């Protein structure tokens, strides 16, 4: 079958294109943002990339099926032609997975507001290291897997991120509804995606919906320490619910967590008995929970009664996903990290972990409000409180600020002013270049007194300033 991916160079679409190419399909696609590394990976795999949007070109190509990316909306020239002519069938990416892949696999669906990419990568990594030959699709760039995707054989476990974001402009259900979860992981639930959800109850509703498509012979692995997750699974009677966390009532418990500059250690107990002692490089209790969720989910997907057949010593080798607490510089005088954090809870947890790991460092946090939630005022107080865990805060201008009314838009100046009142050095930059200059000057000055740690939080490119800061710091 010839599949045509509309918006092929996005992370999810690109990895999906590579996945179906590996399954033997002819794959092509179009996009306007064609640049490495995804473009190189696609071309090396034999995927044809066509730049720009051209309905006549699509008509001449005549693929068997068009896969419509989430970034496509009404007015898109190729999409409008498809709907006007009905000459070529089209589906969303989640529907493609459901009908052409997941219906022949044993899906492990990783959901939750935070940690999906890392937990998906962890589950695939553990299955691979334990010889289970899994399929997987990671919504990022894994550092521990051969690639971001692998089809795996029929009947094998297939690990996939279960995003609660909507499916496509023509299908407003959450993506994970399509993923046929046999093992559903729910890491945590918070209000996010303010562009499509009204409030927390609206988010809870969609997570409740996905629990209803887990079959009787499946299972739900739930964060037993999260009150919102408890609400989601409270009414589940049709399949087992397995709980993971630090509390006494969890089936799998994380105990003796400790963190030092050298890394983190913890133990896992399964139903009261020792499963594994873990020593690894990833920061924070939140990542320890990601590991425990992945281990339990992957273990139960391959042995429904007892996950402890999985050997977890491999976690000591796990490096994680690029842009998730990724270290760019690690010197005695300066540490520079990049993190995908764009939600206040994730930012706060990361800063708390960095404080434990680098107790002698002054922490400077640079934040780009870019996601559809972060740019809105709805979480202004939460971002202020999260950034207060640093010693200095540098806020970039709101991404696409002109698209939001003043009363709805995050006020970075107000956030910086309140942080300054709390004793932080705080800057609301007028541009990314202004932020870069202010950050560089402040860190250089403060470095005379103590070691510095700089962490960049963004789910975008941050205007290229991360690389500029790193390059300048290496001179």
Buried (B, 14 or more C-beta within 10 A) or exposed (E): EBBBBBBBBBBBBBBBBBBBBBBEBBBBBBBEEBEEEBBEBBEEBEBBBBEEBBBEEBBEBEBEBBBBBBBBEEEBEBBEBBEEEEEBEBBBBBBBBBEBBBEBBBBBBBBBBBBBBBBBBBBBBBBBBBEBEBBBBBBBBBBBBEBBBBBBEEEBBBBBBBBBBBBBBBBEBBBBBBBBBBBBBBBBBBBBBBEBBEEBEEBBEBBBBBBEBBEEEBBBBBBBBBEBBBBBBEEBEEBBBBBBBBEEEBBBBBEEBEBEEEBBBBBBBBEEEEBBEBEBBBBBBBBBBBBBBBBBBBBBBBEBEEBBEBEBEBBEEBBBBEBBBBEBBEEEEBBBBBBBBBBBBBBBBBBBBBBBBBEEBBBBBBBBBBBBBBBBBBBBEBBBBBBBBBBBBBBBBBBEEEEBEEEEBBBBEBBBEBBBEEEBBBBBBEEBEBBBBBBBEBBEEBEEEEBBBBBBBBBEEBBEBBEBBBEEBEE
